[in-house]
Structure formats: structure tokens, C-alpha cells
Amino acid sequence: VNYRGRLCVSFFRAGGIMYDTFKELGLVPEIMKAIEDMGFEEPTPIQKVSIPAAMEGKDLIGQAQTGTGKTAAFGIPILEKIDTTEKGPQAIVLSPTRELAIQSAEEMNRLAQYLPIHALPIYGGQDIERQFRALRKKPNIIVATPGRLMDHMKRGTIDLSHVQILVLDEGDEMVDMGFIDDIRTILAGMPEERQTMFFSATMPAPIRELAESFLRDPVLVKIKAATVTIDLVEQEYIELPDMQKFDCLCRLLDMENPELAIVFVRTKRRADEVTEALKKRGYMAEGLHGDLSQQKRDAVVRQFKEGTIDILVATDVAARGLDISGVTHVYNFDMPQDSETYVHRVGRTGRAGQTGLAMTFVVSREIGQLHDIERAIRRKIRRKSVPTLSDVIEGNQRIAIENLQEASRGTGLEEYRENAEELLNHVDAVSLVAAAIKLLTKQPDVTPVKITEERPQFKKRRSSGGKRSFGGERRGKVKNGTAGITDIVPVRRKVEKGKRAICMSPVLNHTLRKIEKQYKRRRHSKRFLLRCSAI
């Protein structure tokens, strides 16, 4: 059944078969060999349902969280349907960020490693002349950010007349980043006879309206959001003041000794401060945020993948779509704004059947948001106390003992045996081992650092989706499908005595009254113009 309640023609009509292995999907041998090389054993839930439907040529809406294998869910059907005898783009994949475009192209190229097919990523920040040269080779698949794709469309450097498949990846993120009008323009410039697939963690109203306009009786594939975070990721939180977060983070890093960890922060300033503070205390860390050049961002992601650094400090937008295997720990240094952001963050770990740990730092005023997240994922997040210095030393001793045991089981110890036996003749074995553990135990680093305190940022209230207001009007519904309030603009002009700005919507009018009261208390002499398109 599609999202509008109508019965859709889905792959279950063909006999109700549920495919549990990639072999049952009837893929070409080249793709099967690539899947085996990549270590995939069986399809994920979104892949089990989406791949058969997409291979039948159906339009599709896939709703599943990040980390569920959506790239292969649309990438495999695309590779199956590409005509290798034809040159030029036959499939377009739209991605919200440069990082996600690069990673999606890389994964599709790994799936196509035994096929004469190439996926080309094009995005802003990259040398456009380089993109011109790559486009002249007429790749079959283009993975692009909306802005750069529109740029090439206007320049006439890309031919979309033979596009047969269009994929919108992470649609909800595109809406949040303001790409909805660009997407409409791109969709309007595509051939009408095509297969269209939308993949998104949530299904906001603008995406539903796009689906109504551009998809033909789509098959709806929906994977429960909670399953992403429940099975393999251990989730905990610590309640503490903002100024204690960094010391707590360092203690956890010392105790848990993660192989690869991502630390999520709210702002670019905080990303820089936390990164520099971690380096100051001897950790191998780098930051990732929107102000970095594309060359620097690529270098940081590459270093993290290769293990040159083991801690990545990132903002939500910069880390969106990061698909890096082996991430064992996620630390929410700043509380995520909502459950969707929380799931996206936690989805960085616990991938490909591996376990992971997600730790969230919560200021006392943010406990309500934590409970909202718990209700959304239908799971209780376990509370943990702030680790003490004694806990850290004990944890470091445990790590030292594990390292000592591992070294004792290794090879190449023969050249040290003579010295060891001589030591045992003068020192008892217990004292000798204790000294070795002491030397190997890392002492907590308490080098002073500066982290600017930030106030908690609470989740914004969403529009009511067109519910009736007091006066019988519909609020939150506008002609172009966007939210009622577009922005609030301060103007340096004195308010005339006895006059007040009035808005037709009672809800928006109430918001304006609250703003006026706030600024009267602060003795500001400013007038606020509220621009809105509510009916």
C-alpha cells in the first residue's frame, strides 16, 4: 500500500517471495563477485524489499534510517539496468552533501568493479574544469549535489536526455538544507519516462508532495526507525554540567580505548575547540565541519578511514552520510536536537553486524529532550555516572595488562629471554610484573584547556501540518508547501507608541507577542517585522 492509502503493484504480486540472500535475487555474476569481495553475506531489510521492486522498474519510496544499506538498495538495481553499450548518464543520484556524494559513488564503484561502469561524483568545492574533463568521458552514473548539478545543467555540460533512473538520497536532509526548489527544477528537467526512487529517514510534507507530483504509484518500503539503534548499539547517557564535558570525554576515551570514535558537537566553533583540546592532551584527533576546504575535508576523512587518526570531531551536517566501517564509539558531546538527529549520529556505529557504544552528554535542562528520544526509539537509554580519576587509572591498568598479555603471546621474545631470566634472579616475579604494568599504564592528562560554554539548544516546535486554528483558518499551510514562518528580521527602528504589529494567524500573533515581551524586559528599542506567508 502506498503512502496515500492506495494499493500499489509491488513485487509481492509476483508470487509473494521474500528474498533472503543475494543469490536469490538473480544478480549478474560480476555484481555477485563484487558483493562477495565486499564481505556482504545477506541483504539488509531495506535491500530485501527494495532491490526486487526496483529491478522490476517500479517507482519506489524507501523510508529507513542511515546505516541500513540504502546505497546498495538503489545501487545494485541501477547497475543491473545500465546499458553498457550506450554512453552518457543513464542514472542520476542526488545527495545532500559532498561527503555523501563521494561515499555513494565509491560504494557504487566497488559494486561495479567487475563491470565497465563508472559512477562520477560531482559537487561544489571541486575544480569545475576537472569535472568538465570527467563529464566528457560520458560516465553512465552521476552522483551529484543539487547545486552543482543545476550549474552543469545551466552550462549545458551535462546531457540528461537519456536518464532512465533518478534517485533522491537522504531526502529529509535535502529539505532541511533548503534544496527543495532545486530538486523541483532538476526533476522538471528530467525525461518523463523514467524510474524514480526516493530514499529518506523520515517523510516530511515537501517530500510527500514531490512524490505525488513526480512518482507513479510508488511502492512504499518502510523500515522501523527503532531497529537501527536497538540491536547492536549499547546506548548510555551521563548527566553533567557543560563545563565538565571535556574532562569526562577524556576519561571515557582513556577507559574505553576506542579503535575509531566520532565526537558530535553542535557548532563549528566547538568542533575546533574540542579538536585542539584533544590534541593538546595527546589524542590523535581532527575536526570536520563546513568551514573546511574540500581538500582538507577529504584529507580528514581519508586519515580517519586509514586509522591515522582515531578520533573525529564533527558537526551533524559535515558528518551526514559518513559510511566508515570500524567505528566503535559515538560520543554526543552536545545533545542532538531531536530523535532523527540522534538516530543519524548513533547510526555511525554498530554497522555491518558489529557492536558499538553511543554515549550522550546531557545537561540537566535537556533531560526532557532525552525522554523524547527514548519515546521515539522505544528504548530506555541507560544512565551512567561521571567516571572518577580512580576509575580512569583502573581502566588504564586493565588496558596495560591486556597489552602485556597480548605481547607475551606474540613472537620475537627469544632475544629478551636472557635479560628476563637475569632480572628474575634479582627481583621477585610479582614485583617485576607490577613494575611493567606501572610503566605501561597511561596516567590521566590534566593539561588545562579552554572550551567555551554553550547554552542548551532546544528543539523547535514544528508546524501543525494544516490543523484548524481558532478562527477556522488553516495554519502552517502555504501555497508552496513550506512552513508558515519563514524568518524573523530585526529592524533598527523605534516602535511608535500605542501601535503593534498584527498577524492574521493567532499562532504567529502569539509568537510576536512573546518576542515583544522578551525585548521589553531587556529594554531594547527594536521593532520586529514578521514575514510570513500563512493564509
C-alpha positions as CSV (number, residue, x, y, z in Angstrom):
1,V,0.0,0.0,0.0
2,N,1.4,3.4,-0.9
3,Y,1.6,6.4,1.5
4,R,-1.7,7.7,0.1
5,G,-3.5,4.6,1.1
6,R,-3.9,3.2,-2.5
7,L,-3.0,-0.3,-3.4
8,C,0.3,-0.4,-5.3
9,V,1.5,-3.1,-7.7
10,S,4.5,-4.4,-5.8
11,F,6.9,-7.2,-6.2
12,F,4.9,-9.3,-3.8
13,R,2.2,-9.6,-6.6
14,A,4.7,-11.8,-8.5
15,G,4.3,-14.7,-6.0
16,G,4.9,-13.2,-2.6
17,I,8.6,-14.4,-2.5
18,M,10.8,-12.8,0.1
19,Y,14.5,-12.9,-0.9
20,D,16.8,-13.7,2.0
21,T,20.1,-14.0,0.0
22,F,21.8,-12.1,-2.8
23,K,21.9,-15.2,-4.9
24,E,18.1,-15.5,-4.9
25,L,17.9,-12.0,-6.4
26,G,19.3,-13.3,-9.7
27,L,22.1,-10.7,-9.9
28,V,24.7,-10.9,-12.7
29,P,27.9,-12.8,-11.8
30,E,30.0,-9.6,-11.9
31,I,27.9,-7.9,-9.2
32,M,27.8,-11.1,-7.1
33,K,31.6,-11.4,-7.1
34,A,31.9,-7.7,-6.0
35,I,29.4,-8.3,-3.2
36,E,31.4,-11.3,-2.0
37,D,34.6,-9.2,-2.2
38,M,32.9,-6.5,-0.1
39,G,32.0,-9.1,2.6
40,F,28.2,-8.8,2.3
41,E,26.6,-12.1,3.4
42,E,22.9,-11.3,3.2
43,P,20.8,-8.3,2.3
44,T,19.6,-5.8,4.9
45,P,15.8,-5.4,5.4
46,I,15.7,-2.4,3.2
47,Q,17.7,-4.2,0.5
48,K,15.5,-7.4,0.7
49,V,12.4,-5.4,-0.2
50,S,13.7,-2.5,-2.4
51,I,16.0,-4.4,-4.8
52,P,13.4,-6.7,-6.3
53,A,10.9,-3.8,-6.6
54,A,13.5,-1.5,-8.2
55,M,14.7,-4.2,-10.6
56,E,11.1,-4.5,-11.8
57,G,11.2,-0.9,-12.8
58,K,8.8,0.4,-10.1
59,D,8.9,3.8,-8.7
60,L,9.8,3.5,-5.0
61,I,9.8,5.3,-1.7
62,G,12.3,3.8,0.8
63,Q,12.0,5.0,4.4
64,A,14.8,3.8,6.6
65,Q,17.5,5.4,8.8
66,T,21.1,6.0,7.9
67,G,23.2,2.9,8.2
68,T,20.7,0.4,6.9
69,G,22.3,-0.1,3.5
70,K,20.3,2.2,1.3
71,T,23.1,2.9,-1.1
72,A,23.3,-0.8,-2.2
73,A,19.5,-0.9,-2.2
74,F,19.4,1.5,-5.1
75,G,22.9,1.0,-6.4
76,I,22.5,-2.7,-7.3
77,P,19.3,-2.2,-9.4
78,I,21.0,0.7,-11.2
79,L,24.0,-1.4,-12.1
80,E,21.7,-4.2,-13.3
81,K,19.7,-1.8,-15.6
82,I,22.6,0.2,-17.1
83,D,23.1,-0.5,-20.8
84,T,26.9,-0.6,-21.2
85,T,26.7,-0.2,-25.0
86,E,25.3,3.3,-24.5
87,K,27.5,6.3,-23.5
88,G,26.4,9.1,-21.2
89,P,24.4,9.4,-18.0
90,Q,21.6,6.8,-17.6
91,A,21.2,7.2,-13.8
92,I,21.4,10.3,-11.6
93,V,21.7,10.1,-7.8
94,L,21.1,13.3,-5.8
95,S,22.9,13.6,-2.5
96,P,22.6,16.5,0.1
97,T,26.3,16.8,0.9
98,R,29.7,16.4,-0.8
99,E,30.8,13.7,1.6
100,L,27.7,11.6,1.0
101,A,28.1,12.0,-2.8
102,I,31.7,10.9,-2.7
103,Q,30.9,7.9,-0.5
104,S,27.9,6.8,-2.5
105,A,29.9,7.0,-5.7
106,E,32.7,5.0,-4.1
107,E,30.4,2.2,-2.9
108,M,28.7,2.0,-6.3
109,N,32.1,1.8,-8.0
110,R,33.0,-1.1,-5.6
111,L,29.9,-2.8,-6.6
112,A,30.7,-2.2,-10.3
113,Q,34.4,-3.1,-10.0
114,Y,34.0,-6.0,-12.5
115,L,31.7,-4.1,-14.9
116,P,32.6,-1.4,-17.4
117,I,30.5,1.1,-15.5
118,H,31.7,4.2,-13.6
119,A,29.9,6.4,-11.1
120,L,31.2,10.0,-11.2
121,P,30.7,12.3,-8.1
122,I,30.2,16.0,-8.9
123,Y,29.9,18.5,-6.1
124,G,30.6,22.1,-5.1
125,G,34.1,22.9,-4.0
126,Q,35.8,20.7,-6.6
127,D,37.6,22.2,-9.6
128,I,34.9,22.6,-12.2
129,E,37.4,22.2,-15.1
130,R,38.2,18.8,-13.7
131,Q,34.5,18.0,-13.7
132,F,34.3,19.1,-17.3
133,R,37.0,16.7,-18.3
134,A,35.4,13.8,-16.4
135,L,31.9,14.5,-18.0
136,R,33.4,14.4,-21.5
137,K,34.2,10.7,-20.8
138,K,30.4,10.3,-20.6
139,P,30.0,8.2,-17.4
140,N,26.9,6.1,-17.0
141,I,26.1,7.1,-13.4
142,I,26.4,10.6,-11.9
143,V,26.2,11.2,-8.1
144,A,25.7,14.9,-7.5
145,T,24.7,17.6,-5.1
146,P,21.7,19.6,-6.3
147,G,23.5,22.9,-6.6
148,R,26.4,21.6,-8.8
149,L,24.1,19.5,-11.0
150,M,22.0,22.6,-11.7
151,D,25.1,24.5,-12.5
152,H,26.1,21.9,-15.2
153,M,22.5,21.9,-16.5
154,K,22.6,25.7,-17.0
155,R,26.0,25.5,-18.7
156,G,24.9,22.7,-20.9
157,T,27.8,20.5,-19.9
158,I,25.7,17.5,-18.9
159,D,23.2,15.7,-21.1
160,L,20.2,14.3,-19.2
161,S,18.1,13.3,-22.2
162,H,18.9,9.6,-21.8
163,V,18.5,9.4,-18.0
164,Q,16.3,6.3,-17.1
165,I,16.7,6.3,-13.3
166,L,16.7,9.1,-10.8
167,V,17.4,8.6,-7.1
168,L,16.9,11.1,-4.3
169,D,19.0,10.0,-1.4
170,E,18.5,11.4,2.2
171,G,15.5,13.4,1.0
172,D,14.7,14.8,4.5
173,E,18.2,16.2,4.9
174,M,17.8,18.0,1.5
175,V,14.6,19.6,2.7
176,D,16.3,20.7,6.0
177,M,19.2,22.2,3.9
178,G,16.8,24.2,1.7
179,F,17.2,22.2,-1.6
180,I,13.5,21.6,-2.2
181,D,13.2,24.2,-5.0
182,D,16.4,22.9,-6.7
183,I,15.0,19.4,-6.6
184,R,11.8,20.5,-8.3
185,T,13.9,22.2,-11.0
186,I,16.0,19.1,-11.5
187,L,13.0,16.8,-11.6
188,A,11.3,19.0,-14.2
189,G,14.3,18.8,-16.4
190,M,14.4,15.0,-16.5
191,P,12.8,12.8,-19.1
192,E,9.2,12.0,-18.2
193,E,9.7,8.3,-19.0
194,R,12.0,7.3,-16.1
195,Q,12.1,5.3,-12.9
196,T,12.2,7.5,-9.8
197,M,13.3,6.4,-6.3
198,F,13.2,8.4,-3.1
199,F,15.1,7.3,0.0
200,S,14.7,9.2,3.3
201,A,15.0,8.6,7.0
202,T,11.7,10.5,7.5
203,M,9.0,11.6,5.2
204,P,8.4,15.4,5.6
205,A,5.5,17.1,3.8
206,P,7.6,18.5,0.9
207,I,8.9,15.1,0.1
208,R,5.4,13.6,0.1
209,E,4.3,16.4,-2.2
210,L,7.2,15.7,-4.6
211,A,6.2,12.1,-4.6
212,E,2.6,12.9,-5.5
213,S,3.8,15.1,-8.4
214,F,6.7,13.0,-9.9
215,L,6.2,9.4,-8.8
216,R,3.8,7.0,-10.4
217,D,2.1,4.6,-7.9
218,P,5.3,4.1,-6.0
219,V,6.0,1.1,-3.8
220,L,6.5,2.1,-0.2
221,V,9.2,0.3,1.7
222,K,9.4,1.4,5.4
223,I,11.8,0.0,7.9
224,K,11.1,0.8,11.6
225,A,13.5,3.5,12.9
226,A,13.9,1.9,16.2
227,T,15.5,-1.3,14.8
228,V,18.6,0.8,13.7
229,T,19.5,1.7,17.3
230,I,18.3,-1.2,19.4
231,D,20.0,-4.4,18.3
232,L,23.8,-3.8,18.2
233,V,24.4,-0.4,19.8
234,E,24.7,0.0,23.5
235,Q,23.3,3.4,24.5
236,E,24.1,5.3,27.6
237,Y,24.0,8.9,28.9
238,I,25.7,10.9,31.6
239,E,24.1,14.0,33.2
240,L,26.6,16.7,33.9
241,P,27.3,20.5,33.6
242,D,28.5,21.7,30.2
243,M,32.0,22.8,31.6
244,Q,32.6,19.2,32.8
245,K,32.0,17.6,29.4
246,F,35.5,17.7,28.1
247,D,37.2,16.1,31.2
248,C,34.5,13.5,31.2
249,L,35.2,12.8,27.5
250,C,38.9,12.4,28.1
251,R,38.3,10.0,31.0
252,L,36.0,7.8,28.8
253,L,38.5,7.8,26.0
254,D,41.2,6.6,28.4
255,M,39.0,3.9,30.0
256,E,37.3,2.6,26.8
257,N,40.2,3.0,24.4
258,P,38.1,3.1,21.2
259,E,39.5,1.9,17.9
260,L,37.7,4.7,16.0
261,A,35.4,7.2,17.6
262,I,33.3,10.1,16.4
263,V,32.6,13.0,18.8
264,F,29.5,15.0,17.7
265,V,29.3,18.7,18.6
266,R,26.7,21.4,17.8
267,T,28.8,24.2,16.3
268,K,31.8,24.8,14.2
269,R,33.5,26.8,16.9
270,R,33.1,24.0,19.4
271,A,34.4,21.4,16.8
272,D,37.6,23.5,16.5
273,E,37.9,24.0,20.3
274,V,37.4,20.3,21.2
275,T,39.7,19.2,18.5
276,E,42.6,21.5,19.6
277,A,42.0,20.5,23.3
278,L,42.2,16.8,22.4
279,K,45.4,17.3,20.5
280,K,46.8,19.3,23.5
281,R,46.2,16.3,25.7
282,G,47.9,13.9,23.3
283,Y,45.0,12.3,21.4
284,M,45.1,11.7,17.6
285,A,42.1,13.9,16.6
286,E,40.9,16.0,13.7
287,G,37.8,18.2,13.2
288,L,35.2,18.1,10.4
289,H,32.9,20.9,9.7
290,G,31.5,23.1,6.9
291,D,34.2,25.9,7.0
292,L,37.0,23.5,6.0
293,S,38.1,23.5,2.4
294,Q,37.1,20.5,0.3
295,Q,40.7,19.4,0.1
296,K,41.0,19.5,3.9
297,R,37.7,17.6,4.4
298,D,38.8,14.9,2.1
299,A,42.1,14.6,3.8
300,V,40.5,14.3,7.3
301,V,38.0,11.6,6.2
302,R,40.9,9.7,4.5
303,Q,43.0,9.8,7.6
304,F,40.1,8.6,9.7
305,K,39.4,5.7,7.4
306,E,43.1,4.7,7.3
307,G,43.4,4.9,11.1
308,T,46.0,7.7,11.0
309,I,43.7,9.5,13.5
310,D,41.3,7.6,15.7
311,I,39.0,10.5,16.9
312,L,36.9,12.6,14.5
313,V,35.2,15.7,16.0
314,A,32.3,16.6,13.7
315,T,29.2,18.7,13.3
316,D,26.0,17.0,12.2
317,V,25.9,18.4,8.6
318,A,29.6,17.6,8.0
319,A,29.2,14.0,9.2
320,R,26.0,13.4,7.4
321,G,26.3,10.2,5.2
322,L,29.7,9.2,6.6
323,D,30.0,5.5,6.0
324,I,33.1,4.3,7.7
325,S,33.4,0.8,8.9
326,G,35.0,0.0,12.2
327,V,33.6,3.0,14.2
328,T,33.3,1.5,17.7
329,H,32.2,4.6,19.7
330,V,30.0,7.6,19.2
331,Y,30.1,10.4,21.8
332,N,27.3,13.0,21.7
333,F,29.3,15.9,23.2
334,D,26.3,18.1,22.6
335,M,22.8,16.8,22.9
336,P,21.1,16.2,19.5
337,Q,18.2,18.5,18.7
338,D,15.7,15.6,18.0
339,S,15.3,11.9,17.7
340,E,16.1,11.9,14.0
341,T,19.5,13.6,14.6
342,Y,20.1,11.1,17.4
343,V,19.4,8.1,15.2
344,H,21.7,9.5,12.4
345,R,24.5,10.0,14.9
346,V,24.1,6.6,16.5
347,G,23.9,5.0,13.1
348,R,27.6,5.8,12.6
349,T,28.5,2.8,14.8
350,G,27.1,-0.7,15.0
351,R,27.3,-1.3,11.3
352,A,27.8,-4.4,9.2
353,G,26.9,-6.7,12.1
354,Q,29.4,-5.1,14.5
355,T,28.6,-3.8,18.0
356,G,29.0,-0.3,19.1
357,L,28.6,2.2,22.0
358,A,26.8,5.5,21.9
359,M,27.4,7.9,24.9
360,T,25.4,11.1,25.2
361,F,26.3,14.0,27.5
362,V,23.1,15.6,28.9
363,V,22.8,18.9,30.7
364,S,20.1,18.9,33.4
365,R,17.8,21.2,31.3
366,E,18.0,18.7,28.4
367,I,16.5,15.7,30.3
368,G,13.2,16.4,28.6
369,Q,14.7,16.1,25.2
370,L,16.4,12.8,26.2
371,H,13.0,11.4,27.2
372,D,11.6,12.5,23.8
373,I,14.3,10.5,22.1
374,E,13.6,7.4,24.3
375,R,10.0,7.5,23.3
376,A,10.9,7.9,19.7
377,I,13.3,4.9,19.6
378,R,11.1,3.0,22.1
379,R,14.1,2.2,24.3
380,K,15.4,3.3,27.7
381,I,18.8,4.8,27.5
382,R,20.9,3.6,30.5
383,R,22.2,6.3,32.9
384,K,25.8,6.2,33.8
385,S,27.7,8.2,36.4
386,V,30.6,10.5,35.6
387,P,33.9,8.5,35.8
388,T,36.3,9.5,38.5
389,L,40.1,9.6,38.3
390,S,40.3,6.3,40.2
391,D,38.0,4.8,37.5
392,V,40.4,6.1,34.8
393,I,43.5,4.7,36.5
394,E,41.8,1.4,37.0
395,G,40.7,1.3,33.4
396,N,44.2,2.2,32.2
397,Q,45.7,-0.5,34.3
398,R,43.4,-3.0,32.7
399,I,44.4,-1.9,29.2
400,A,48.1,-2.2,30.2
401,I,47.5,-5.7,31.4
402,E,45.7,-6.7,28.2
403,N,48.6,-5.2,26.1
404,L,51.2,-7.1,28.3
405,Q,49.3,-10.4,27.8
406,E,49.0,-9.9,24.1
407,A,52.7,-9.2,23.8
408,S,53.5,-12.3,25.8
409,R,51.6,-14.4,23.3
410,G,53.4,-12.9,20.4
411,T,56.6,-13.9,18.6
412,G,60.2,-12.4,18.7
413,L,60.6,-12.7,22.5
414,E,63.7,-15.0,22.4
415,E,66.2,-12.2,22.3
416,Y,64.7,-10.8,25.5
417,R,64.6,-14.1,27.5
418,E,68.2,-13.9,28.8
419,N,67.7,-10.5,30.3
420,A,64.3,-11.6,31.7
421,E,65.9,-14.6,33.5
422,E,68.7,-12.4,34.9
423,L,66.1,-10.0,36.3
424,L,64.2,-12.8,37.9
425,N,67.3,-13.9,39.7
426,H,67.5,-10.4,41.5
427,V,63.8,-9.4,41.6
428,D,60.7,-11.4,42.5
429,A,58.3,-12.1,39.7
430,V,55.4,-10.2,41.2
431,S,57.4,-7.0,41.7
432,L,58.7,-7.3,38.2
433,V,55.3,-7.6,36.6
434,A,53.9,-4.8,38.8
435,A,56.7,-2.5,37.5
436,A,55.9,-3.4,33.9
437,I,52.2,-2.7,34.5
438,K,53.1,0.7,36.1
439,L,55.3,1.7,33.1
440,L,52.6,0.7,30.6
441,T,49.7,2.4,32.5
442,K,48.8,5.8,30.9
443,Q,48.4,8.5,33.6
444,P,45.5,10.8,33.2
445,D,46.4,14.1,31.4
446,V,45.0,17.1,33.2
447,T,46.6,19.8,30.9
448,P,44.3,22.9,31.2
449,V,42.2,23.6,28.1
450,K,39.6,26.2,27.1
451,I,36.2,25.1,25.9
452,T,33.6,27.9,25.5
453,E,30.4,27.1,27.4
454,E,27.3,26.9,25.2
455,R,23.7,27.1,26.3
456,P,21.4,24.1,25.6
457,Q,19.6,24.3,22.3
458,F,16.1,23.1,22.4
459,K,14.1,21.5,19.6
460,K,12.0,23.9,17.6
461,R,8.2,23.4,17.6
462,R,7.0,22.1,14.3
463,S,4.1,23.4,12.3
464,S,0.8,21.6,12.9
465,G,0.6,20.3,9.3
466,G,-2.5,22.2,8.4
467,K,-4.7,21.8,11.5
468,R,-7.6,24.2,12.2
469,S,-6.8,27.3,14.1
470,F,-9.1,29.4,16.4
471,G,-10.6,31.4,13.6
472,G,-11.4,28.5,11.4
473,E,-8.4,29.2,9.2
474,R,-5.7,26.6,8.4
475,R,-2.3,27.3,9.9
476,G,1.0,26.1,8.7
477,K,-0.3,25.5,5.1
478,V,1.0,27.8,2.4
479,K,0.9,27.7,-1.4
480,N,4.5,26.4,-1.9
481,G,4.3,23.8,0.9
482,T,6.8,25.4,3.2
483,A,6.4,26.3,6.8
484,G,4.3,29.3,7.9
485,I,7.1,31.3,9.4
486,T,9.9,32.0,7.0
487,D,12.1,34.2,9.2
488,I,12.1,37.0,11.8
489,V,14.0,40.0,10.8
490,P,15.1,42.7,13.3
491,V,14.9,46.3,12.0
492,R,16.6,49.2,13.8
493,R,13.6,51.5,14.0
494,K,11.8,52.8,17.1
495,V,8.3,51.4,17.8
496,E,5.6,54.0,17.6
497,K,3.8,54.4,20.9
498,G,0.4,52.6,21.0
499,K,1.0,50.7,17.8
500,R,1.6,47.0,17.5
501,A,2.3,44.7,14.6
502,I,-0.6,42.3,13.9
503,C,-0.6,39.0,12.1
504,M,-3.7,37.2,10.9
505,S,-2.7,33.8,12.3
506,P,-3.4,33.5,16.0
507,V,-0.4,31.2,16.5
508,L,2.0,33.6,14.8
509,N,0.5,36.5,16.5
510,H,1.1,34.8,19.9
511,T,4.8,34.3,18.8
512,L,5.1,38.0,18.1
513,R,3.7,38.9,21.5
514,K,6.2,36.7,23.2
515,I,9.0,38.4,21.2
516,E,7.8,41.8,22.2
517,K,7.6,40.9,25.9
518,Q,11.1,39.5,25.8
519,Y,12.6,42.7,24.3
520,K,10.6,45.0,26.6
521,R,12.2,43.2,29.6
522,R,15.6,43.8,28.1
523,R,14.8,47.5,27.3
524,H,15.5,47.2,23.6
525,S,14.1,49.7,21.3
526,K,13.6,47.5,18.2
527,R,10.7,46.6,16.1
528,F,10.4,43.1,14.7
529,L,8.9,42.5,11.3
530,L,7.4,39.1,11.0
531,R,7.4,37.9,7.4
532,C,5.1,35.0,6.8
533,S,3.1,33.5,4.0
534,A,0.4,31.9,6.2
535,I,-3.1,32.2,4.9
